[in-house]
Amino acid sequence: VAQVVAFAFGLAAASFFPVIVMGIFSKKMNKEGAIAGMLVGLIFTFSYIVYYKFINPTAGPNEWWFGISPEGIGTLGMIFNFIAAVVVSKFTAAPPEHIQHLVEDIRVPRGAGAAIDH
């Protein structure tokens, strides 16, 4: 059970986490960058897990990338997701102005400084 949970969290980290974080904190992140990042992270992580658990299950730490087990590879997939999303968003059109304002409203909700102003 723990192994399946580790795979699930690794796949979630490699696909959703970077997009959620960049969607909240980057006004320049667009849908093309988000989709590319999610695909890169998910495909890399899923492929690594399938290869080392089903195709070549006898492989050990000496054959894993940087000694990272299939249960922990989601972290590397997450990094690849961040990189792919940023690169693709740099070479594609910025999100519409109303989306950039929406991101700003999510980061700083209305009335956030009201208690300090009084």
C-alpha positions in Angstrom: 0.0 0.0 0.0 2.8 2.4 0.9 4.4 1.9 -2.5 1.2 2.6 -4.4 0.7 5.8 -2.3 4.3 6.9 -3.1 3.6 6.4 -6.8 0.4 8.4 -6.6 2.0 11.3 -4.7 5.0 11.2 -7.1 2.7 11.3 -10.2 0.6 14.1 -8.6 3.8 16.1 -7.7 5.2 15.7 -11.2 2.0 16.7 -12.9 -0.2 19.1 -10.8 2.0 20.7 -8.2 4.2 22.9 -10.5 1.2 24.1 -12.5 -0.8 25.0 -9.4 2.1 26.9 -7.9 3.0 28.7 -11.2 -0.7 29.4 -11.9 -0.9 31.3 -8.6 2.4 33.0 -8.4 3.2 33.7 -12.1 1.2 36.0 -14.2 3.1 34.9 -17.3 2.2 31.2 -17.1 -0.1 30.3 -19.9 -2.1 27.2 -20.8 0.5 26.0 -23.4 3.2 26.1 -20.7 1.0 24.5 -18.1 0.0 21.7 -20.5 3.6 21.1 -21.7 4.9 21.0 -18.2 2.2 18.6 -17.0 2.9 16.3 -20.0 6.6 16.3 -19.5 6.4 15.6 -15.7 3.7 13.0 -16.1 5.2 11.1 -19.0 8.7 11.1 -17.5 7.6 10.0 -14.1 5.1 7.3 -15.4 7.7 6.0 -17.8 10.4 5.7 -15.1 8.0 3.9 -12.8 6.8 1.5 -15.5 10.4 0.8 -16.7 11.9 0.1 -13.2 8.9 -1.7 -11.8 7.6 -3.8 -14.7 10.1 -3.8 -17.6 13.3 -4.1 -15.6 12.3 -4.9 -12.0 15.7 -6.5 -11.2 17.5 -3.1 -11.6 18.8 -1.7 -8.4 20.1 1.6 -7.1 23.2 1.4 -9.2 21.0 1.6 -12.4 18.5 4.2 -11.2 19.0 7.9 -12.3 21.1 9.5 -9.6 20.2 6.6 -7.3 16.5 7.7 -7.1 14.1 4.9 -6.7 10.9 4.7 -8.7 8.9 5.7 -5.6 10.8 9.0 -5.3 11.2 9.9 -8.9 8.2 12.3 -8.8 10.6 15.0 -7.4 12.7 14.9 -10.6 9.5 14.8 -12.7 8.3 17.9 -10.8 11.6 19.8 -11.7 11.2 18.8 -15.3 7.6 20.0 -15.2 8.7 23.4 -13.9 11.5 23.7 -16.5 9.2 22.7 -19.5 6.4 25.0 -18.4 8.6 28.0 -18.0 10.4 27.4 -21.3 7.2 26.9 -23.3 5.4 29.9 -21.7 8.4 32.1 -22.7 8.0 31.1 -26.4 4.2 31.4 -26.6 1.8 34.2 -26.1 1.2 35.6 -22.6 -2.2 34.9 -21.0 -4.9 37.5 -21.6 -4.9 40.6 -19.4 -8.1 39.5 -17.6 -6.4 36.2 -16.6 -3.4 38.1 -15.3 -5.7 40.3 -13.2 -7.4 37.1 -11.9 -4.0 35.7 -10.9 -3.3 38.9 -9.0 -6.6 38.8 -7.2 -6.0 35.2 -6.2 -2.6 36.1 -4.7 -3.9 39.2 -2.9 -7.5 38.8 -2.0 -9.8 41.8 -1.7 -9.7 43.3 1.8 -6.5 41.6 2.7 -5.0 44.8 4.1 -8.2 46.2 5.6 -7.3 45.3 9.2 -4.0 47.1 9.0 -5.5 50.3 7.4 -7.6 51.1 10.5 
